[in-house]
Amino acid sequence: PFRTDDLVNNNEVGSNEDKNSVPLLWMNHLNNFDVEWPLDTFSKPQRIEKVESSANLLVPVQNYVLLKRFSAKEQKQRLIASVLTKNEFKQYTHIGLEITKS
């Protein structure tokens, strides 16, 4: 279960994108110093509706350093930093951030 259940846009990314939906980033999109969106082999929704009820999940598109505090036990790193630049998402005003509940 995740916070965006009622707000996700399940349309395929890149096909007929809705003007009212924006990218939804999961921790899977964060890699070493980079944000990869969309992912071709990702089963979860990658877009979220930009409506009043989703406002608490959206942030304005700006330059951010995103930290992922989860990693596989095999990895030496426990923190992964990814840089999100406003130029990467310049066609959007906001992006969604999803954190899975534990």
PAMARMI-391209 format. One line per 8 residues: number of its first residue (from 0); for each residue x negated, y, z negated of C-alpha. Coordinates in Angstrom, 1 decimal. Each point is the difference from the previous one (the first is absolute). Example, Ala and Ser with C-alpha at 12.3 -4.5 7.8 and 13.67 -1.06 7.14 Angstrom:
BEGIN
0 = -12.3 -4.5 -7.8; -1.4 3.4 0.7
This chain:
BEGIN
0 = 0.0 0.0 0.0; -1.2 3.5 0.7; 1.3 3.5 -0.5; 0.9 0.7 3.6; 2.4 -2.8 0.7; 2.9 2.2 1.0; -2.1 2.6 1.9; -2.2 -2.0 2.3
8 = 0.3 0.2 3.7; -0.4 -3.6 1.4; -0.5 1.1 3.6; -3.2 -1.1 1.5; -2.7 2.7 -0.3; -0.4 1.7 3.3; 3.3 -1.0 1.4; 2.7 2.6 0.0
16 = -1.3 1.8 -3.1; 2.7 1.8 -1.9; -0.6 3.8 -0.6; 1.1 -0.5 -3.6; -2.5 -2.7 -0.8; -3.6 0.4 -1.0; -3.0 -2.4 -0.5; 0.2 -2.2 -3.1
24 = -3.4 -0.9 -1.4; -0.7 -3.1 -2.1; -3.2 -1.0 -1.6; -0.6 -2.3 3.0; -0.5 3.1 2.1; -2.9 1.2 -2.1; -3.5 -1.2 0.9; -3.5 1.2 -0.7
32 = 0.2 3.8 0.7; 2.8 -0.4 2.5; 3.8 -0.3 0.3; 1.2 -2.4 2.6; 3.6 0.6 1.1; 1.9 -1.7 1.5; -1.2 -3.5 -0.5; 1.0 -2.5 2.7
40 = 0.2 -3.0 -2.3; 1.8 1.4 -3.0; 3.3 -1.4 -1.0; 1.2 2.9 -2.2; 1.7 3.1 1.3; -2.4 2.7 1.1; 2.5 2.9 0.3; 2.2 1.7 -2.5
48 = 3.0 2.3 0.5; -0.6 3.6 -0.9; 3.1 0.8 -2.0; 0.7 1.6 -3.4; 0.0 -3.3 -1.8; -3.5 -0.9 1.2; -1.5 3.4 -1.0; -1.8 -1.5 -3.0
56 = -1.8 -2.5 2.2; -1.2 2.6 2.6; -3.0 2.3 -0.1; -0.8 2.8 2.4; -2.5 -0.9 2.7; -3.3 1.5 -1.2; -3.6 -1.3 -0.5; 0.0 -2.6 -2.8
64 = -2.4 -2.5 -1.5; 2.1 -3.1 -0.8; -1.2 -2.5 -2.5; 0.9 -3.6 0.0; -0.6 -1.6 -3.4; 0.6 -3.5 1.1; -2.4 -2.4 1.7; -0.6 -3.6 0.5
72 = -2.1 -1.7 -2.7; -2.7 -0.8 2.5; -0.5 3.7 0.7; -2.7 1.9 -2.1; 2.0 3.2 0.3; 3.1 0.5 -2.2; 0.7 3.5 1.4; 0.5 0.6 3.7
80 = 0.0 3.6 1.2; 1.7 0.9 3.3; 0.1 3.4 1.6; 3.3 1.2 1.5; -0.4 3.1 2.2; 2.9 2.2 1.0; -1.2 -0.4 3.7; 0.7 -3.7 -0.1
88 = 3.7 0.7 -0.7; 0.4 3.4 1.5; 3.3 -0.8 1.7; 1.6 -0.5 -3.5; 0.7 2.3 -2.8; 0.0 -2.7 -2.7; -1.1 -3.6 -0.6; 1.4 -2.6 -2.3
96 = -2.1 -1.8 -2.6; 1.2 -3.3 -1.4; -1.4 -1.7 -3.1; 1.3 -3.5 -0.7; 1.5 -0.4 -3.5; -1.8 -2.5 -2.2
